[in-house]
Amino acid sequence: MIPPGVPIVTAAQMRAAEEVAFRREPQEAVMERAGAAVAREAARFAHGDPILVLAGPGNNGGDAYVAARLLKAAGHDVAVAACGEPGTPLARVMLERWGGEVASLYQARPRPVLIDGLFGTGVTRPLERGIAPVFAELVNAARFSLAIDLPSGLATDSGADLGAPRGISATLALAALKPAHLLDAGLERCGKVLLADIGIAVESHWRRVSRPQLKAPGARAHKYSRGLVVVVEGDMPGAARLAAHAAMAGGAGYTILACADGSSGGPDALVRHRVSNGDDLADFLTETRIGAVVVGPGLGRDRRAEGLLKAALGANLPLILDGDACTLLGKSAAAWLQRRTAATWLTPHSGEFDRMFESEGDKITRTLTAAADSRATVIHKGADTVIATPRGEVRVLAQASSWLSTAGTGDVLAGTLAAQVASGNKNAAEAAVWLHARAARLAGPAFIADALPMHLPPAISECL
């Protein structure tokens, strides 16, 4: 299991951390520790089966030669294949220490256990055409395959597919997580991600989402002190009710649905306040006890929706913008949000994000740029959810339940976030994303969004 709060670093940040470490001790010692960590994990899963170690020309190959030597010394049946001669002095040293035969990658025969040490951190171009199919065939033939740091053929900083095969069983991240462990193709190509401490100190403002530490209400708590959430209803009332239900189940003390007709539906504890248009909403949002406002779930895109959105933007209250609100803002999002003095959170999926922001690069970089430009905390949803703040902090949640891919679950996230914001949680976005993902796991397969809020209280109980 990877400990909570593990840093995420780019290839450049990892190289910088390594350079600092190498000023304290020889690079050779660090490589020996890395290779030993690989050997330990491989031995744990090998169960005595023959092992094939693939070594590349760089220091990833050096780690592979160390692992091969240690596994052989421990009595394992080890064969080594390489895609060329070592290209670094230290990799050449480790090849000499291995001392055994080294076959060409193209001559390698499949074995039950495979260690991938071809190309690790820093890869920026696709695998050569000749290497990719041979590598994929060896992976597919293995019962268990372990990648050193990253599977060969993944772009370190983006997780883009550069020829990485499917079927890698596990990846042993060295010293820290890399974006590719959590983003894009890495979600499917890394297998189970493990982490090895190899004695390199790594610091970063980017981290994996971890379980929040929450507190139960105090003895003197009341509905207002626990947080008052207002959810604005639009053309699709069910979406707003989902968000409101999630706010209630997510810990808010008081939840109000600002609606046009006072219609029924949803929990009896949900209070309704009639709001006909943007002017009505603007008047209502002068209530100073409101701790968070949610606008966007099922809002619609007509003139009334525009009026409601403008009223919410003009209120000096913490604001969560989701769904149609993101689409209505469009490319003017940054300009509108920069005018606000109160805190803002955006919760777009990829389509909504693209309608608001024009940026290039990997998902983390794009989300950071959006957060800086809009001065809002951005929760860029997806199988790889990226949270970025205007201060440059990043949290990433990967491998959330794929059953979240159903209508309404984003509305539940917006309501969960509102509850955390209204309660005063300084890490509201991270807490909401974790609780939302955990509730989905507790819900099991094939749930509908209506069922998701009922699993928020058990998720919260795990954080107390």
N, C-alpha and C positions, 0 to 999 in steps of 0.2 A: 504493500500500500504506500502511495506517495503521501508524505506528511502535508497537512494544510499549509497554505501560504508559501509553497515552494516558488522561488523566483523563475521567471521566464526571460530568457535572454536571446538576443539575436546572435548571428555568427560573429559579427564584429565585437559585440560585448563579450562573447566567450573568449575570443582571441585576446582581448585586452586583459581579462581576468587571468588567463593562462600566462601572459607575459609578466604580470605581477607575481604570480606564484613561482615562475621560473627564476625570478631574482632571489627568491628565498631558498630554493632547493633545485637540484638538477632536474631537468625535464625527464630524464631517464627514470627517476623515482616515481614521478607522476604516471608515466606510461606503464610502469610495472604495476602500480595500484589499479589502473584502469583495466589492464589485461587480467589481473587477478579477480576483479569484480566480474568480468565477463566469464571467466572460467568457473567461478562459483555458481553463477546462474545457469550456465550450460550444464554443469554437472548435476545440478538440482533436478533438471528436467530430462536428462539423458537416460537415466535408469540403466546405465551400462551399454547402451546402444552405440554403434560406431558414429563418429563425429567427423563432419567435413567442415573445414575452416576456409573461408574465402578471404583473401588478403588483397587489398588495393595498393596503389603506389605511394599513398600518403601516410600520415601518422595514424589514420584509422586502420590501415594495414599493419602498422607497427603494433597497435593494440591486439590485433588478431594473432600476430606471431607470438606475442607474450601468452595469450590465452591458450594457443595450441601447445606451447612448451609446457605450461603448467598442467594442462589436462593430460598430456602424455606422461608427465612425471607422476601423476596421480593414478596411472594405470589404465587410462582410457585409450581406446583404439582411435587414433587421430590421423586424418589425412589433410594436407594443405594444398590449395590451388590458388594461383595468383593471376591477375590480369596485368602482368608486366613487372619489371624490376622495381624495387623500392626507389622512390624519388626524393626521399629525405635522409639525411645522415642517421637519424635515430631509428628510422624504419629499417635501414640496412643493418644496424647493430642488432636489432631484435630478430631479423632474419638469420643472422649468423648464430645467435644464441639458440634459435630453434634448432638448427643443425640437421634437420631431417630433409626428406625429399619435398620438393615443391613442383607440383604439376601445373600445366597451363590450365586456365579456367575452361578452355574449350575441350580439354581432355578429362575434366573432372567427372567422376561417376557419382550419381546420387547416393546419399547416405541418410539414415533415419533422422539424424540431428544435423542441423546446418547452422553455422555462425557466419553472419554477413558482416565482413569487415572491408568491403570493397571501397565504398565512398561514404563518408559521414557528413559532419557539419561543414557547411561552406559550399556545397554543390550548387551551381547556378545554371548548368546546361544539361540537356537531356543525356541519358546514358547512350553510349554508342550503339548503333543498330545491331552489331554483332554480339555485344555483351547482354543487352536487355533480354532477348529470348532465352539465352543459355541460363542466365541467372533465374529467370522466371521458372524454367523447367526444373532447376535444382530445388527451388523453394517448394514448388508444387509436389515434388516427389518426397520431400522430407516430412516426417511425422511432427517434428518440432523445429522451428527456426527462430533464431535469436539475432536481432540486428544490433550492432554496436553503435550507440548514440542515436543514429537515425537509419531507417532502411535506405539502402542505396537507391537513388532516383527520386528523392523528395527534396524540394527547395526548402532550405532551412528556415527562412524568414517568412515564408508564405504558406507552406504546405502544398504548394503546387506540384502536380504530378509531372515528373521528369523521366518517367519510365519505371517507377517503383512497382514491383509485382504485388499482386494480391496474395494473401496467404501467410504473411509473416506472423508468427505466433506471438512474439513479444519483442519489445524494443527496450534496451537498457540505456536510459538517458544518463549521460555522464556529467556530474556536478550540478546540473540545472536542467529544467525543461527548456525546450526550444519551441518557437511558435509552431513548427511543423508537427509537433506531437499533438497539437490541439486544434489545428485549423485544416480546412479544405480536405484534400485527399489523405492527409495524415490521419484523419478520423477512421478511415478504413484500412490504411496500409500499415499502420504501426502495430496493430494487435494490442496486446496488453502492455501498457507503458510502465516500466519499472524505473527506479532511480538509484544511482550509485554515488556515494560520497567518495570522491577521489582526492580530497584534500585541497580543492581549489575554492577559495572564498568568492562567492558571487553575490552581487547586490543589484537590485533592479526595482523599479516602480511598477513592473509588470508581474502579476502573480496569478496563480490559479484561484478560482472561486473556492472559498472554503466555508465550512459550516459556521454560521454566525453564533455569537454568544448573546443570547437574549435574557431578559429578566422578566419575572412575573410582576404583575401590577402590585404596587405597595399597598399597605393597609389603608391608606387614605386616598387611594385612587378613586376617580369617578369618571363618568363617560367622557367628559371634556378633557380631563387630564390624559386620558388614554388616546385621545386624538379624534377630531371630527373630520370626516371625509365627505366631500360633496362629489357625486358623480353626475355629469350632465347627460341627459337622455336626448337621443336624436331620432332619426328616421327608423332605426332598428332598435326598438326598446329592449329586446332580449340581450343585446350586447352590453348595454349599460347596466342591466340588472345582473349580468354575470360579473361585471367589474365590482358592482356594489356588494354582491354576495361575497366575493373574494376579500373585499376590504373588511367586511364584518368578521369573516372566518379568519382573516389574517391578523387580527388583533386590534382593529380600530374600536374605540369605545362608542362611537356614534356615527352612523352613516346615513346620509340624506341623498335621495334621488331627486335631482332637479328636473322635473318633467312637465310636459305641456298640459296633460289632462288628468293627472292624478290617478292614472290607471292602476289596477291591481296587478298582482303577480310578484313572485319573489317572497322572501321571508317576511313574516309579520313584523319583525323588529326593524325592518327597513322603513325609514320615515320618508314621506314624499312632500316635496315643496313645489307648488305650481309655478312654472316659468314659461311664459308665452314666447318671448323673444330675447334678443341680446340685451335690450335695455332692462328687462326684468332681471336677467341674470346678473348684470352689472350691479344693480341695486342690492341683490341678495348677497353678492360676494364682498360687500362691505362688512359683513359679519366677521369680527376680528378673531373669533374663536375657531374659525375654520383652519385646519392644519394641513389640508391638501385638497386639490381639485383635480378631478380626472375629466378630460375632454377628448373625445375621439372615437371610442368604441361605438359603432353603429351611428355616428353623428350625421352622416349624409354629406352631400356636397352642394346643397342648394343655398339660396340667399339666407334662409333662416340659420342654417348651419354656419355660414360665414359670420353672421351676427353673434351667435353664441361663442364661436371661437375668439372673435375680437374682444368680446367682453371678458373672457377668461384670461386672455393675454394681457389685458389692461389692469387686471386685479393684482394687487400687491400681495399675492399668496403663492405658496409653493404649488407648482403646476406640473401635472403629468400629461403629456400629449401622446396619443396613440392613434393608430388606424387612420380614419378619415381626416383627423386634424393634421396629421403629417402630410397627407396628400394635398389638402387645401393650402398648406403653407408652401409646398413645392419648393422651387428654387429661391423663394424669398424667405425661407426659414431662418437663415442666419441673420438677415436684416431685421426681421421681426423680433427674434429672441434677444438680440444684442440690446434692445431697448428696455428689456425687463430688468427690474432690480431684485425681484424675488427669484429663488432658485427654480430651475426648470429641469425636467427629465423627459427625454424622448425615448420611445420604445418601438422603433420601426423594424419591420422585417426587411429583407434585402430589397424588395421592389420599392417599398416606401422610402427606404434610405436613398436609393438611386434617384428617386423623384425629387429629393430635397438637396442632395449634395453631389457635386461633380468633383471627383478626386480619383487619383490613380494609386496603385500599389496594393499591398496585401490588406486583409481585413482589419488588422490592428492599426496600421498606419492610416487607413481611410477613416476609421472610427475616431482615432485621436484628432485628426484634422477637423472632422465635423464637430467634435466637442469644443475644440479651441475656437473655431469660427463662430459657433452658435452660443458659446459660453453656457452650454448646457451639458448635463451628464447624459451620455448617449448609451442606450442599451440596444446594440445591434443584434437582433435576434437571429436564431438559426440553430442548426445542429452544433455549430460552434458559435456560442453567444459571446460577444465581446462587449465589455463595459469600459467606457473611457470617460474621464473627467476633464474639465478644462485645465486642471493642474498637471495633466500628463500621466495620471495614474491609470493603470489598465488591470482589469480582472477578466479572466477567460474561463468559461464553463464549456467543457466538451463532453460528448457522449451522453447528453440528456436523453430521456426516453423518446424513442422514435414515435411512440403513440401520441406525442404532443402535436403531431401533424394533423390536427383536426380543428374545425372551425370553433372559435370562441376561446381557445386556450390563451391567446394573446390578451384578450380582455381580462381574463383571470389574473395574468401577470400584472396588468396595469392596476387592478384593484389591490393586489397584494403589495405592490410597490407603494401605493397611496397609504396603506395602513402603516407601513414602516416609516414613511416620510412624516405622517401626522403624529406618530409616536415620538418623533425626535431622534430616530436612529441615524447617526452620522454616516453609517455605511448601508443606507437603505437599499441602494441598488443591488449591491452584492447579496445582502440578506434576502431580498425578494427573489432574485434569480435562483438562489440556493433552495429556498422554501418551495418555489414553484416546481423546480426540477424534482425535489424530494417528494412532493405531493404526487407528482406523476408516477414516480416509482412505486409509491404506496398504493396508488390506484390500480396498478397492474395493467394488463393488456386491454385494448379496445374500449377504453373509457370514453365518455363524452365530456365536453367541457363543463356541463352542469354538475357532474360528479366530482370535479377536481377540487372545488373549495372545501368540501367536507374532509378532505385529506390534509388540509393546511394545519388544523389543530394538532394532529399527531406529529406532523413535521416540526411544528413549533416546540412541541414537548421534548424533542430530541436536542433542542438548543438551550434548554433551561438549566 
